[in-house]
């Protein structure tokens, strides 16, 4: 497959509220998208998804493109996010990891030694993940909103590879950090290469923004983050900014309010904020002009439309009409979320913030 020219085959005709807000500019309304907006909360998704690993669905471009489009049609969101998973690159290079339904990423032989690192070779997206690029090529011909690409941040992906499954303690990851930091940094460097190569290829095929998911980085202390993680995450954003200076990058983590200043140093143009802190408080710490994404608590969505809309108004009030705001949840859509409530949130935010 030849690399795409980097320009979508179907241009977005009207100015994009998402792209304007990503630049910190005033948009026609506050843009909205939801992390995990494609998935088990949608009946149309469940009707097509079937059984088996998400990685199998990702390898089917027609299916992955349809799953990406479903929430755009259903909710009227201002951006599509590629239907994929943060361990897809590790799977693609043959490390030996899958996503077990009901459990999450599982590696039967975790990464614990230098020999294990040999299974995590460098990523070549155009060949290793040609199906992802084919999905993007399909999407940019049809979408009228920007497409977001994404990748897992080095720490969060490393935690799955080293632990072998989702963990609450990360004991093996911490043991490698402090007991074999040479191997630790080698793992992080390899996963940094994966993230850069994957996102860059997504952009070359037409993605117009991207998000780096560091979902579990909140488990770290500030000192550990700065020593063991920040240099690598910073390399991801620095290199992607060098390769694609016009493309906005979002940096997102969970339960990481204590890391905000350090994470901001990684250099993302947009900070994704979870529901543990207000947008106002973030700007008081990071600066008045920082562009933010977030941060409605997903629990409020489960309470129904009235409660969710009231909570959405609280988020908008905390943003105080700052132009650099992309409305999102504080984490992802869960299977229990009512699609009608999510649609009502999108409509309300659009109507409430129209310029």
Phi, psi and omega in degrees: 000133177277142178302144177291157182295342182098352179247131178302143178290336179240108183288149175281116190287312181272154176304135183274120175302323180297311183293325177296310180298324179298332177271000182080018182260156178292128180253170179295334173198164176293122181286152182228135160212166183235129170300138186059034181292334173267127177153206196293348176284344184262125178297327179292331174291311182298329181293331183258335192296313182074196181265177175096182184287146174300332181296330176292319178295322180297329181283355178255098186304319180298317180291315181297322178294317178298317180295327176292323184280331186307310182290335176294317177293317187288316190257339186071033180290164186266001177205147172260147175241132184305133175286108183199199181208154186286345178261009185297326180289321177297321176295318185294329180273001175086024179297322183106066178215142178224171177249108182277125179306131180084350180241307185116196183297131181226126176244107182303326176243094184295166180273107182231342186226172176298325177296323177295325180299330180298337178283348182256069182287171177298148182269136172240090191304321185294334178255314182293328186228042181301329181293326176293317180295323177296322176300314181297318179302321177294316187294318185291343175282339186248327186291143172249007173236161180297150175258129175263128168271173176197166175209159173282141175290153183307317183295312185294319177294318179302322182298323178289318182292321184280318179285327182091352180188168176304142184222152172257346185249334179054036187296323180288325177294314179295324179296319178291317178308309190268339183256340180210068187291339176295312177295318179306309182292331176294318176299313182295323178295320179293319180288333172296317177299318178301311184297315181296312183296317183293311181294319179299319178294320178299318179294318179299332179270355173130355175297140186251358174198172180208160175232137174256116182270113171246062193303325188252014182294341179297348177287348185268151168283165178299317182296316179295320179299312182296322185279317192254344188235311187308315181303324183282316178296322178298321178298323179301307184289324180296314183289320178293325176294323178292317182286325186223071187297340183270357187256126182282142177240137180253137178245120186230136173216169183243141178055043185235031178302328180289347182255004190307310182298317180293318179295324178299328179293343179295338170099014176293150178280342180225135175259122174276128189245133177278188188268012182270358183208151180277157177297323178300315180295324178296315181293329176296330181268324187257346180121148188294336187262003182294139177273130186236151173237134177140194353208056180292131178293126181301330179302327181290331176296323181290345181276353179109172188297317184298312180294321182294319180292322176299318178291324176298321177297326177295320177296314180297321178295320179294328177289334175056043176063021175297132183293335182271069181218126172248119183283133180204180172277168175282345171207204187270164172298134177261162180301336182279351183291134178280120180303328179294326178291317179297320177297318180297324178296314180300311180300316183295314181298317178300311182293321184291333188246009183300139182264000000 
